[in-house]
Amino acid sequence: MKPNFKNLFLFALFVNGFLFSQRIESENITVNILQEPIYPAELQNRNYSVTVNSTYNITKEDVLKKSKEDFEKQLDTYNINIEAAKNEYQGKLDSFDMEVKKLTDKYKTESDQFNKLSTIEKLAVTTGPPTLKLPVRPELHLRPVPKYYEPDLRNALIVDNKVLESQINIDGLSKSGKYLEILVDIDRTKFQDNAGKTFANQPTHILVKQNGVVKLDKIYFNEFEQVSSSPSNEVNLSSLENQFLQKIINKINSVLNENFGYQAKNTFIKLETVKNKGDYDDLEKASMYVATNLRKLQAKPDYEPNKAAMENMQKGINIWKDILAKIDYKDKKALLNEKIASYVYMNMIRLNLALGNKKEAEKYLNDMQEHLVNIKLSYDQERELNNLETTIYK
């Protein structure tokens, strides 16, 4: 029996492809970490003070007083509109009476002329005898008198500087000292209409000194942004201002915590590893170092076991770094080919983002992008990489 060279050739291709294929597996790991700030402080110095300067000094009584004043204006406008509507109605009524008299007189004249005709002449009139058609009598439609309702204080802007100061908080720090001095200046909200929509801005200046040294000096919300898809005369501006002010407070807290706070963060990270036994034992060992020690992390300040976990995790990171330096991007059949590079790079970017190291994540993102001409990414990988890039630069 002659050998089937075609089958042997296909079998060789299959074996060759199997030998050089990498089986990549992934797992999601829950991580509890304490997000370190950009500007850390020693434990004994983690305290701060907040001073807010703004034009807000509005009480419940102020809101009720303004509501009643607005109602009185509404009532005055209503009375003016009612008087104008009555005058307009009287004018239409006078015109109606004149038109009725005119049409009635015309009908009477035409009827008299028709009745004087002979029977034969009447039959010759194709339009028949005259008819009286009167217009519809105008009606007066008046809107009901406005009623006064107590304002919904949940939507009212009841706030002063002390209230605003109480809403500013930094995780891991206490309001018991002045190692960190925070000064916030908030302008009043300005509204403007554009293309039938309402836009607002509210310049907010944040100045922070850490032990007397300026660490943050920046103005936010200087640009107008859309706050409603309706024009300003159709929306509750007090409610919108309240919402916009809350957005500003949230932003202030976010900025301060990112720069100075110690934030407990629960997240998960996807880690990938190659499972081919023998050829990739080092890579599997790297994943074990990283995964095991990620699970050990606790979101506690100055927690000693965290230091040991980070040191052991670094062993796995060092293996990944060594592997990336050995990648053969030209040979897809190489043990350390572009497929290995892609999953290691993605691991490094995900890991650094999860640990709050955006600069390090950006470094590996840039390195990976340098090699993308030789790396074939799947659709899911491309989408995830775009999401990771967005997270890095937002």
N, C-alpha and C positions, 0 to 999 in steps of 0.2 A: 504494500500500500504506500503510495507516494505521500510524502509529508505535505500538508496544506500550509504553504509558505505565507499565504494571506493571513491565516489564523495565528500563525506563529508571530507574525509582524504586529498584529493587533494586540496579542498577549504581551509582547515586549513593551509596547507603548503603555499598556495598562500598568505593568509592573513598574516601569520607569516613572510614570506619573504618580503612582502610589508612594514610591520611595521618596519622591521629592515634594509631596504634598504635606501641608501642615494642618493639623486638626486644631482649630482655635475654639476654645470654650470660654464662656463668660459667666460671671456671678455678680449679684448686687450685694454690696456690703453696707450695713447700717453703721454710720459713724456719728459719735458724740464728741464734739470738739469745742474748745473754748477759742473763739476767733480772736486772735491777737490784734491789737490796734496798730495803726501806722505809727503813732507816737505813744509807746508804752510808758508806764510809770511804775516805780517801786510800790510794793503793797502798802507801805505806810503813807504814800503820797496820793493814793487814789481817792481824792476828794475834789469837790468843785463848788463853785457858786455861779448863779445865773442872774443876770440883770436884763430885763426886757424894756425897751423904750418903744412906745407906739402911741397912736392917737386914740386908742380904745379905752373908754371908761364908761361903759354903758351898763345901766342897771335895769332891773325889771320895771321899775317906775318909769324910766326913760322910754322903754318900749311901749308901755301902756299909754303914756302921754302922746307919743308920736302916732300910735294907732288911732287915738281919738281925734288928733289933729287931721290925720289923713281922711278920716270919715267925714269930718266937718267940710273939708275941701270937696270930697266926693258929693256931699249933700248940696253944697253950693252949686257945683257943676250940674247936678241933676236938676235943680230948680231952674237954672238958666236954660238948660236943654228942654225942659217941659214948657217953659214960656215960649221959647222959639218954635216948638212943635205946635203949640196952640195957635200961634200967629200964622204959621204956615198952613195949618188946617183951615183957619178962617178964610185965608186967601183962596184956597182951593174950593171952599164952600161958596164963596161969592162968585167965583168963576163958573161953578156948577149951576148956580141959580140963573145966572145970565145966559148960559148955554141952553138951559131948559126952556127959558122964556123965548129965546130966539127960535129954537126948534119947534116949540108949540105954536108960535105965531105963524111960522112957515107952514106948518101942517094945516092950520086953520085956513090960511089963504088958499093952499092947494086943494083942500077939501071943498071949499066954496066954489072954486073954479071947476072942479070935477063934477060937482052936483048940477051945475048949470048945463052940462053937456046933454045931448039927446042920447037915447039908448044906443043908437048906431054908433054915435061918436065915442061913447064909453067903451063899446066893444073894440073900437079901432085902437084904443090906448093899450099898447102891449104890456106896459108895466103894471097895469091894474090900478086900483084906487090908491091914493096916497096912504102911507103908514107913518106912525109916530114912533121913532126910535130914540130913546133917551139914554144918556151916559149913566154909568154906575155912580151912585152917590158916594163921595169920599167919606172915609171913616177915620176917626181919631184913635190911634193906637198909642197908649202911654205906657212906658215901662213902670213897673212897681217902684214904690219909694224904697231906697236902699235901707237895709237893716244893719245895725252895728253888731259885730261879733267880736268877742274877746280874741286877741291874737293868740296863735299857737306858739307858746313860748319855746317849744322844742325846736322850732325853725328860726327863732329870734336870735339876734347877735348880742348875747349878754356876756360880756367879757371885759376884763381889765388887765393891766400889766401883771398883777399878782397871779391871776388865773393862768395867764400865758406862761409865766415862769414855772408854775406848778406842773404844767404839762410837758416840760422839757426834762428828760431823764436820760442818764447815761448808765448803761449796764456795767455792773462791777465797780462803780464809783458811788460815793455817798455825798449828799449835799451838806457836808459838815466842815468844809474848809475852803481855802482859796488857792490850793496848789494849781488848780485849773480855773482860770477866770474867764467866764463866757459873757460877752456883751452882744445882744441881739437888737437891732433896730429894724422895726417893721413899719413900712409906709401903709397908708390906707389903700384899700383896693380901688383900682381905677377900671371902669368898664368902658368899652367902646363897641360899636356895631360895625360889622363888615359882612357884606353879602347876605344880609338877613340873619346873621348869627351874632351871638354875644361873646366878646373876648375880654380877658381881664389880665392885669399884671399887678404885682404888689412887691416892689423891690425890697429885699430883705438882706440886711448886711450882718454877717456873722464874723465876729472878731474873738479869737481865743488865744489866751496867753497861758503857757505852761511854765510854771516857776518864773514868771516875769518875761518869758521869751515868746514872741508872737509865732504861733504855729499855723494859724488859719486866719485868713483875712480875705473874704470873698463875698460878692453880692449875688443873690439868687433871685429868680422870678422877675427879672428885669424886662424880659420879653413878654409880649402879649400872647396868650394862648386861649384856645376856644374853651368856653365853659358852658355854652348852651347852643343848641341848634336853632333857637328862636331869638328874635330881636329883644333888646333889653326892656322895651316897653311891654313885653308880653310875659315876663318872668318875674319871680319874686327875688329881687336883688339882695334883700337881707339874707335870705336862705342861701343864695349863691355865694355871697360874701362869707357866710359862716362856713360853707363847705370848702371854699378856697383857702380860708384862714387855717382850717384843720389840715388841709393838704400841706400848707407851709410848715405847720408844727411837726407833721410827720417827716417832712424833708429835713428839718433842723435836727430832729432826733436821729434820723438815718445818717446824716453827715457827721454828727458828733460821735455816734457810736462807731462808725467806720474808722474815724481818726483817733478816738481816745477810749472807746469802750471795750469791755471784755464780754463778748456776747456768746452765750451758750447756743450752739448750733447743732441741730439734729438733721442729718441728711443721709443720702446713700450715694455710693459711688459704684459704677460698673467697672470691674477689672477683668481683663482678658488674659488668657495664658494658652500656650501651646502644649498639647498633651502627648506628642510622640515620645515614647520612652527612649532613653539613651541619648539621642541626638540633642535634646533640648532640656536636659535635667537642670541646667543652670537657670534657664528661664522659668521653669516650674518652681525652682527654689526661690527665685526672686519674687514670684507672685505669692508664695507662702509667707515669706518675710513681711511683705507689705500687707496682705490680707489679715494675717494673724495679729499684727500690731495695730492695725487700724481699729480692730474690734476691742483692743485694750484701752483705747483713749477714752478719757472722761472729761466732761465739760466742767472742770473745776480749776480755779486759779491756783497756780503754784503747786500743782499736784505732782508729786515726785515720780510716781509710776509713768506719767506721760513722757518724762524725759527719756526713760529707759526704752519705752515703746518707740519713740521717734528715732533713737539711736539704732535700734534693731531694724526699724523700717528702712533706714538709710542703707543698710546692707543690700536690700533688694533693689533700691533705687540705683545703687552703684553698679549692680549687675546689668541693669537696663542700660545705663550709660555706656558700659563697656561693649554691650551688644550693638548699640547704635553705631559705635565707632568701627565695627567690623562688617557692616552690611554691604553686600555686593548688589548694587541696584541694577546692574546690567544683566546679570544671570538669574533668570527666574527659577532655575533648577538648583541654585545654591541653597545650602542649608539656612544661611542667614540672608534671605532675599528681601525684596520690597514688601512682601506680605508680612514678614516678621517685623519689619520697620514700622509699618502702618499701625499694627496693634500696640507696639511698645510706645510709639509716639502718642497715640490716643490715651494709653494708660498714664503717661507722664502728664499730659494736659489735664485729664480728669482729676488725677490725684492732687496736683497743685491747686487746682480750682477749689476742690473740696476742703483743702487745708488753708485756703485763703491766700495762697501765694500767686497772685495774678501776674506779677512780673515774671516769675519763673514759668508759669503756664504760657505766657506770651512768648517767651524765649523758645520753648519747644514747639509752639505753633509756627513761629517763623522758620525754625529749622525744618520742620516737616514740609512747609510750603515750598522751601527751596528744592525739595526732592520730589514734589508732586508730579513733575514731568515723567518720572520713572516709577511712580506708585499708582497702581490701578485700584481706585476706591470703588466700593459698591455704592448703590444709591443710598442705602441707609447710612453708610459711613460718611458720604458727602453731606447728607442732611445733618448728621450729628456734629460734624466738624464745623459747619456753618453756625449751628446753635452754640457750640463752645466758643467760637470766635466772637459771637454777639455778646456772650456773657463776659468775656475778657474785656471788651472795649466799652461796655455800657457804664 
